């Protein structure tokens, strides 16, 4: 056996198929993944947005960003509200996300998310990566 360097674009579909086969062998149904996205626009200009992936009954917020000139105006909160409303209509049970110590931990806590884990010195020393969760009712 040899281990080779390979492009992620070439390897990802192969690994996806292998994981699906493994799930079939273990009698676990494969869960489709759906990606959603919402933009915040002012005068036909995108000033922020949010993307998330749905797997099973959970939604994971992948990206949330707001233009520096538009921050602290409630845009991020409105994007979160939109995703949460969407999740409720889809009867999802949880929303998860990650953030780093230099990003928006306090913002997410204010939105009702709870930190359930943290990794200190990840991805580099001096930075903490936080894992957050919100259960939907």
N, C-alpha and C positions, 0 to 999 in steps of 0.2 A: 504494500500500500504506500502511496505517496500523498502528501498534502500539498495542494497547489493554491496559488493566489488566483482568484476568479472575480469577475465583476458581479456586484450585487444584482444587477438587472438580469444576468444569466442564471444565477443561483436561486434567487427568490422563488420563481415558479416551480422549480424542481423541489425545493424544500416544502413549499405549500402542498404539492402533490403527495410528498412523503408523509407529511403530518396528517393529511386527510386519510391516507391509507392506514396509518397507525390508529387513527380514531375509529375507522371502520373495523379494524381487527379487534379493537377493545369494546366494540358495540356502543360507542359514543357517537351520537350524531354530530356531524360537523355544523358549526354555527356560522351562518353567513355574516359577513361584515359589511355594514353600510356606512358610508361616509356622508356627513352633512356639513353644510357651510352656510353662514349668514354674514353679510357685510353690513357695515354702518357707513352710510353715505351722506355727505353734505354737499349740496350744489353739484350733484352728479360726480362727486369725487369720493373715492373710497378712503375713509379715514380710520378704518378699523375693521376687524372681523374675527370670526371664531370658526374653527373646524372641530369636528368630533367624529368618533367612530362608535357605532353601535354593534355590540356583540351580545347575543342572547338578550337578557333583560337589563343590560348595563350600557351606559354611554360613557365614553372616555373623551374628555376635552383634550385635543391634541395641541391646538394653537389658539391663543387669544392675544391680540395685539391692537393697540390704539396709537395713532400718530401722537408723538410727543406734544404737538401744538394743541391737540384735542383732549389730552388727558385731564382727569379731575373734573370732568363735565358730565359724568354718569353714563358715558358710552359703554364702558366695559360692563357696568352693572346691567344695562339694557341688553347687551349681547348675552350675558349669563341668563337673564330672565327669559329671553327668547329660546335658548337651548333647553332650559328647564321646562318651559311650557310645551315645547315640542316633545320632550321626554315623557311628560305626563300624558299627552295625547296618544303616545305610542305605548302607554302602560309599562314604561320602564321602571325599574325599582331603585337603581343607584346611578350616581354620576361620580366619576373619579377624575383626578387630574394630578399632575405633579408641578411643582414650582421650586425655584431655588431661592436661597436666602437673599440674593440681590434683586429678586423679582417682586412678586406680589403676594406674599404670604398673608399679610394683614388684610389685603383686599378680599381674598378668598374666605378668610375667617369671618369677615364682616358680612359676606354673602351667605353665611350659614354652613360653610364646609368645615369638616373636622379633620385635623391632622391625625393620621393613624400610624404613621411611621416616618422616620427621618434617617438619612444616611449622612453622617458627618464626613467632611473632606471628600465629597463626591460632587462633581467630577474632578475637582482639584482641591488641594489643601486650602482650608479657609472658607470653603463654600459648603453649605448644607442643602441637600435635596430633600424636599418634603413631599409626602404622598397624602393626598386629601380625598375625602369621601363625603357625599351628601346622599342620604337616603330619602327617597321620595315617598309621599303618602298617597 
